[in-house]
Amino acid sequence: MTRNKDQTTGRRTLVRGGVMPESASRPVVPPLQPSVVYAASSADALDAQYEGRLAGYSYAREGHPNADMLAEKIDWLEGGEDGLVTGSGMAAISAMFLGLLSRGDHVLAGDQLYGRSLRMLTQDLPRLGIETSFADAGDAAAMAVAIRPNTRLILVEAVSNPTLRVADMTAIAGLAAGADALLAVDNTFTTPAMFRPFEHGADIVINSITKFLAGHSDVTLGYVTARDADHRQAMRDAAVTWGLTPSPFDCWLADRGLHSFDLRFAAAERSAATIADHLSGHIPGGRGIRRVLYPGRADHPDHARARTLFGGRHGNMVTFEIEGGREAVNAFIGAAAGIPFAPTLGDIGSTLSHPASSSHRGLSADDRAALGIGEGMFRLSVGIEPVEMLIDELDAALAAVKGD
Ligand SMILES: *Cc1c(COP(=O)(O)O)cnc(C)c1O
């Protein structure tokens, strides 16, 4: 029974040394490999690994099989190569900034980014001597005047949160190229099922795997890759040095989530379109809905741009505004008990968020109003439940607000 003996000395021990039983057949599920360290056969072999002549791992912060397997699948989805999986979406954004920017550089960003990205840009990068400013990514002229001689990177999301405005990607890609700046696109909201930024001039693509790609709200992971190999290496080095490493178990779970990504996204998108139409139908009826924002509807201000950019896909996010103030908001949340009021998106289950008290709570009411975010605004991330159930839930919540 070699299994109970140390492989090299032949002595029995419970410490290390165990070997997996051999099997002529292979597992269909990829193994989870939590090992932090890997034993090399010699110093020469380790040299060969570090010099890229031999494939192999040495220490998990520098890379591990579950991360690489996941990265390869997302590369394929995003049309990128040699992507980096990180411990969160924010870690992916951090790897990009830390790897590619230096003191004195300027970053121009869309003004309706994910809340933590905005915070990183307003509070953290300036401490490192990196200048940042913001402009409406839907307004090419506003973006153009915000470019500076030291603009090194432009960061946008193709669809804004929570008003679902669509960025003028064609114009922005032209601006970035003209200014010799890198264009980075956070593709979390849109997902590669709907938008592939590299095909629209992006130099860098980011995704919070935590959301749609993993899809089950049980892992926190991010992804980033760049068109240019030197940029990829710089981001990878930053991630290894700053410790932005993903957990093998999270990568393993996210890989499992990816199996159903296309199906989940398509189902959620279909339901989102149905819900947007249903809620819009309540506007003239005095049923407590003030407006509905869904890029797939002809009444969305960026409908035409969405059609061109997303090839007929419009995503799973529906934003709507109910009548009444905070009291109505609380009543709505209380009555829509089957839809968790939770600050996330892209889960298999629908989730409801209230930007004024969550993602955009850091802004003054005036600043929120300038972005079109009212107190009664909700953002619904539609999941894969039966759409009739979601509609019943939303109608019951509206009825509760109106005291019907
Ligand atoms: C959630 C999110 C992030 C951050 O991802 P984490 O995995 O939570 O760190 C970044 N950008 C967008 C658009 C997001 O929705």
The ligand as a MOL file (V3000), in Angstrom:
LIG
                    3D

  0  0  0     0  0            999 V3000
M  V30 BEGIN CTAB
M  V30 COUNTS 15 15 0 0 0
M  V30 BEGIN ATOM
M  V30 1 C -19.6730 44.6060 -8.7980 0
M  V30 2 C -18.9820 45.4330 -9.8080 0
M  V30 3 C -17.6100 45.6970 -9.7040 0
M  V30 4 C -16.7800 45.1790 -8.5600 0
M  V30 5 O -16.7480 43.7980 -8.5190 0
M  V30 6 P -16.4790 42.9830 -7.1520 0
M  V30 7 O -16.3380 41.5900 -7.6300 0
M  V30 8 O -17.6620 43.2270 -6.2650 0
M  V30 9 O -15.2370 43.5470 -6.5610 0
M  V30 10 C -17.0170 46.4740 -10.6660 0
M  V30 11 N -17.7250 46.9860 -11.6850 0
M  V30 12 C -19.0480 46.7580 -11.8240 0
M  V30 13 C -19.7730 47.3460 -12.9700 0
M  V30 14 C -19.7230 45.9790 -10.8840 0
M  V30 15 O -21.0290 45.7610 -11.0150 0
M  V30 END ATOM
M  V30 BEGIN BOND
M  V30 1 1 1 2
M  V30 2 1 2 3
M  V30 3 2 2 14
M  V30 4 1 3 4
M  V30 5 2 3 10
M  V30 6 1 4 5
M  V30 7 1 5 6
M  V30 8 2 6 7
M  V30 9 1 6 8
M  V30 10 1 6 9
M  V30 11 1 10 11
M  V30 12 2 11 12
M  V30 13 1 12 13
M  V30 14 1 12 14
M  V30 15 1 14 15
M  V30 END BOND
M  V30 END CTAB
M  END
